[in-house]
């Protein structure tokens, strides 16, 4: 069992990171123009206008919550005089709300994909893997939030999961800290690592792109030539 814990919590995180970085570099080298969501907005936009913002903004707040919960040690919040009750209440309310928004947006996106024939036909093999996996990751995270964010909880993830996560950056994984975590936390971590390993080979790769060029590119100039005079060589009024 000790060797299994070492493999899961001491070796697998680094293997996941290698696959993520190497896969992203490979994808950029051989499929640079494939860094796209493969937008299906032309097929259906009514549900997308609701589901897209719900999922993406919810996910941004979920990521921010993970950064605060995993990287900020308990000693720092104690020095800032943030009580345990306030911290856990904020984690439950803010984190739960963000998680529910993410879940609702993802559920609508899945419903939209199954409901619209054209979108369903364009669903790739990687989509069939990553969507259920992403849904399971979100559900596991919500379950962990609900079970561990209350002050009455017997398990404090900041003294367990967070310690393990920060130890990875020191290249000295605290395997015991993660091995003793409740099952839902371990399941959430394993599913998240599987998701990151698949990330470069799915449409999720678009998260690594940012249209920074739009900030400095020149304006696109449009000139009106009048009705029926496009290409006629004579400018309109």
C-alpha positions in Angstrom: 0.0 0.0 0.0 2.9 2.4 0.8 4.3 1.9 -2.7 0.8 2.6 -4.2 0.5 5.9 -2.3 4.0 6.8 -3.4 3.1 6.2 -7.0 -0.2 8.1 -6.8 0.9 11.1 -4.8 4.6 11.2 -5.2 5.2 10.2 -8.9 1.9 10.6 -10.8 1.7 14.4 -10.3 5.0 14.9 -12.0 4.2 12.5 -14.8 1.0 14.5 -15.3 2.9 17.7 -15.6 5.4 16.2 -18.1 2.5 14.9 -20.2 0.8 18.3 -20.0 3.8 20.3 -21.0 5.1 17.9 -23.6 1.7 17.5 -25.1 1.1 21.2 -25.3 4.5 21.7 -27.0 3.8 18.9 -29.5 0.3 20.3 -30.2 1.8 23.8 -30.8 4.5 22.4 -33.0 2.2 20.3 -35.2 -1.3 21.7 -34.8 -0.9 25.3 -34.0 -4.1 26.3 -35.8 -6.0 23.6 -33.9 -5.9 25.7 -30.7 -9.6 26.4 -31.0 -12.9 25.5 -29.3 -14.3 24.4 -32.7 -17.1 26.8 -32.1 -20.6 25.6 -32.8 -22.3 28.9 -32.4 -23.6 28.9 -36.0 -25.7 25.8 -35.2 -27.2 27.1 -32.0 -26.7 30.3 -30.0 -29.6 30.7 -27.6 -28.5 28.2 -25.1 -24.8 29.0 -25.7 -25.4 32.6 -24.6 -26.4 31.3 -21.2 -24.3 28.2 -20.8 -21.0 29.7 -22.1 -20.7 32.6 -19.5 -22.0 30.4 -16.7 -19.4 27.7 -17.3 -16.4 30.0 -18.1 -16.9 32.6 -15.4 -17.8 29.9 -12.8 -14.7 28.0 -13.7 -12.5 31.2 -13.3 -13.8 31.6 -9.8 -13.3 27.9 -9.1 -9.7 28.2 -10.1 -9.2 31.3 -8.0 -10.7 29.4 -5.0 -8.3 26.5 -5.6 -5.4 28.8 -5.7 -6.4 30.5 -2.4 -7.2 27.2 -0.7 -4.2 25.2 -1.9 -1.4 27.8 -2.0 -2.3 30.0 1.0 -1.2 28.3 4.2 -3.3 28.4 7.4 -0.6 30.3 9.2 -1.0 33.3 6.8 -4.8 33.6 7.4 -4.1 33.3 11.1 -1.7 36.3 10.9 -4.4 38.2 8.9 -6.8 37.5 11.7 -9.2 35.5 9.5 -11.1 33.2 11.7 -11.7 29.6 10.8 -15.5 30.2 10.8 -15.1 33.1 8.3 -12.7 31.2 6.1 -14.9 28.0 5.9 -18.1 30.1 5.4 -16.5 31.9 2.5 -15.2 28.7 1.0 -18.7 27.1 1.3 -20.6 30.1 -0.1 -18.2 31.5 -2.7 -16.7 28.2 -3.7 -20.1 26.4 -3.7 -21.7 29.2 -5.8 -18.9 29.1 -8.3 -19.0 25.3 -8.5 -22.7 25.3 -9.0 -22.5 27.9 -11.8 -19.8 25.8 -13.5 -21.9 22.7 -13.1 -25.0 24.4 -14.5 -23.1 25.8 -17.5 -21.5 22.5 -18.2 -24.9 20.7 -18.0 -26.4 23.1 -20.4 -23.5 22.7 -22.8 -23.9 18.9 -22.7 -27.7 19.2 -23.2 -27.2 21.6 -26.1 -24.7 19.2 -27.7 -27.0 16.2 -27.3 -30.1 18.2 -28.4 -28.8 19.8 -31.6 -28.2 17.2 -34.3 -25.5 19.2 -36.1 -23.5 19.7 -32.9 -24.0 16.1 -31.9 -22.7 15.0 -35.3 -19.6 17.2 -34.9 -18.7 15.7 -31.5 -15.3 14.2 -31.7 -13.9 11.1 -29.8 -11.9 13.4 -27.5 -15.2 15.3 -26.7 -16.8 12.0 -25.6 -14.0 11.4 -23.2 -13.3 14.9 -21.8 -16.9 16.0 -21.2 -17.9 13.2 -18.9 -14.5 13.5 -17.2 -14.9 17.2 -16.7 -18.4 16.7 -15.3 -17.1 14.1 -12.8 -14.3 16.4 -11.7 -16.7 19.2 -11.0 -19.1 16.9 -9.1 -16.3 15.5 -7.0 -15.1 19.0 -6.2 -18.6 20.1 -5.2 -18.9 17.1 -3.0 -15.6 17.8 -1.3 -16.6 21.5 -0.8 -19.9 20.5 0.8 -18.2 17.9 3.1 -15.2 19.8 4.1 -16.0 23.5 4.0 -18.0 23.7 7.2 -16.3 24.5 10.5 -17.9 21.3 12.0 -16.0 19.1 9.6 -13.5 16.7 11.2 -11.1 17.1 8.3 -9.2 20.3 7.4 -7.9 20.1 3.8 -5.5 23.0 4.5 -3.6 20.7 6.9 -3.7 17.8 4.5 -4.4 18.3 0.8 -2.9 21.8 0.7 0.3 20.6 2.5 0.7 17.8 -0.1 0.1 20.2 -3.0 2.6 22.8 -1.8 5.2 20.0 -1.1 5.1 19.2 -4.8 6.7 22.5 -5.6 9.5 21.8 -3.2 10.1 18.4 -5.0 9.6 16.6 -1.7 6.0 15.3 -1.9 4.3 14.8 1.5 2.7 11.5 0.4 1.2 10.8 3.9 -0.7 14.1 3.9 -2.6 13.1 0.8 -2.9 9.4 1.6 -4.8 10.2 4.8 -7.3 12.5 3.1 -10.9 11.4 2.7 -11.8 9.4 -0.4 -13.6 12.3 -2.1 -10.5 14.5 -2.0 -8.3 11.8 -3.4 -10.8 11.0 -6.1 -11.0 14.7 -7.0 -7.2 14.9 -7.3 -6.9 11.8 -9.4 -9.6 12.9 -11.8 -8.1 16.3 -12.1 -4.7 14.8 -13.0 -6.4 12.7 -15.6 -8.0 15.8 -17.0 -4.7 17.7 -17.2 -3.0 14.7 -18.9 -5.7 14.8 -21.6 -5.8 18.6 -21.8 -3.4 19.1 -24.7 -5.2 16.6 -26.9 -8.7 18.0 -26.6 -10.5 21.3 -27.3 -9.5 22.4 -23.8 -6.2 23.4 -25.3 -7.8 26.8 -26.2 -7.5 27.8 -22.6 -3.7 28.3 -23.2 -4.4 30.9 -25.9 -5.0 34.6 -25.4 -5.7 37.1 -28.2 -3.0 39.5 -27.0 -2.3 40.6 -30.6 -5.7 42.3 -30.7 -4.4 44.9 -28.2 -1.7 46.2 -30.6 -2.9 45.3 -34.1 -4.0 48.2 -36.4 -7.7 48.9 -37.1 -9.3 47.1 -40.0 -10.6 49.8 -42.4 -13.9 49.2 -44.1 -14.9 51.3 -47.1 -18.4 51.5 -48.4 -18.6 51.3 -52.2 -22.4 51.6 -52.6 -25.0 49.0 -53.5 -24.0 46.9 -56.5 -20.7 48.6 -56.9 -18.4 46.2 -55.1 -15.3 45.6 -57.3 -16.6 48.1 -59.9 -13.5 50.3 -59.4 -15.7 53.4 -58.6 -16.1 54.6 -55.0 -19.6 55.3 -53.8 -20.7 58.3 -51.9 
